[in-house]
Amino acid sequence: MRKIVLDFTGIQNRDNLHQYLKERFGFPEYYGENLDALYDVLTEPMEETDVVFAEDRSGFPRGEEMRSYLERVRKVFEDAAEENGSLHL
């Protein structure tokens, strides 16, 4: 099982976030870099993957819009884990 630790410290915008996720997970080039595309790639068949969200909030993005978006990202992961038995949170 692979383990991926997601640390959003320093992520300041959606583009940075989706690029970070693409690199960490090795998403395909066609990854659409939005929440729907994130759900789609997370529910595709994959190697058993344990995802851990880092809890250290130092340097966490200050803008309310970005904090809200990151919470939506976390929800996408939760929903995808319910759909894909190979994805564990």
C-alpha positions as CSV (number, residue, x, y, z in Angstrom):
1,M,0.0,0.0,0.0
2,R,1.3,3.4,-0.8
3,K,0.9,6.3,1.6
4,I,0.5,9.9,0.5
5,V,0.8,12.7,3.0
6,L,-0.9,15.9,1.9
7,D,0.5,19.0,3.4
8,F,-1.3,22.1,2.1
9,T,1.1,24.5,3.9
10,G,2.0,27.2,1.5
11,I,-0.6,26.4,-1.1
12,Q,-2.0,29.8,-2.0
13,N,-4.4,29.2,-4.9
14,R,-6.3,26.6,-6.8
15,D,-3.8,26.2,-9.6
16,N,-1.0,25.5,-7.1
17,L,-3.2,23.0,-5.2
18,H,-4.2,21.0,-8.3
19,Q,-0.6,21.0,-9.6
20,Y,0.5,19.7,-6.1
21,L,-2.2,17.0,-6.2
22,K,-1.3,16.0,-9.7
23,E,2.4,15.6,-8.8
24,R,1.7,13.8,-5.5
25,F,-0.7,11.2,-7.0
26,G,0.8,11.0,-10.5
27,F,-2.5,12.0,-12.1
28,P,-2.5,11.8,-15.9
29,E,-1.9,14.7,-18.2
30,Y,-5.6,15.0,-19.0
31,Y,-6.4,15.8,-15.3
32,G,-8.8,18.8,-15.5
33,E,-7.6,20.5,-12.4
34,N,-11.0,21.1,-10.8
35,L,-13.1,19.3,-8.1
36,D,-15.1,17.2,-10.6
37,A,-11.9,16.0,-12.3
38,L,-10.3,15.3,-8.9
39,Y,-13.3,13.1,-7.9
40,D,-13.1,11.3,-11.3
41,V,-9.4,10.4,-11.0
42,L,-9.8,9.4,-7.3
43,T,-12.6,7.0,-8.1
44,E,-10.7,5.3,-11.0
45,P,-9.1,1.9,-10.1
46,M,-5.8,2.5,-8.3
47,E,-3.2,0.9,-6.1
48,E,-4.2,0.6,-2.5
49,T,-3.5,4.2,-1.2
50,D,-3.6,5.6,2.3
51,V,-4.0,9.4,2.3
52,V,-3.1,11.4,5.3
53,F,-3.9,15.1,5.6
54,A,-1.1,16.9,7.6
55,E,-2.6,18.7,10.6
56,D,0.1,21.3,11.0
57,R,-1.7,24.5,10.1
58,S,1.3,26.8,10.3
59,G,1.6,28.6,7.0
60,F,-2.0,27.6,6.1
61,P,-3.5,29.8,3.5
62,R,-4.9,32.9,5.1
63,G,-7.7,33.8,2.6
64,E,-11.2,32.6,3.5
65,E,-11.9,31.6,-0.1
66,M,-8.9,29.2,-0.2
67,R,-9.6,27.8,3.2
68,S,-13.1,27.0,2.0
69,Y,-11.8,25.5,-1.2
70,L,-9.5,23.2,0.8
71,E,-12.4,22.0,2.9
72,R,-14.2,21.2,-0.3
73,V,-11.2,19.3,-1.5
74,R,-11.2,17.2,1.7
75,K,-14.9,16.5,1.1
76,V,-14.1,15.2,-2.4
77,F,-11.5,12.9,-0.9
78,E,-14.0,11.6,1.6
79,D,-16.7,11.0,-1.1
80,A,-14.2,9.3,-3.4
81,A,-13.0,7.0,-0.6
82,E,-16.6,5.9,-0.1
83,E,-16.8,5.1,-3.8
84,N,-13.3,3.6,-4.2
85,G,-12.3,0.8,-1.8
86,S,-8.6,1.3,-2.7
87,L,-8.6,4.8,-1.3
88,H,-8.3,5.1,2.4
89,L,-8.3,8.2,4.6
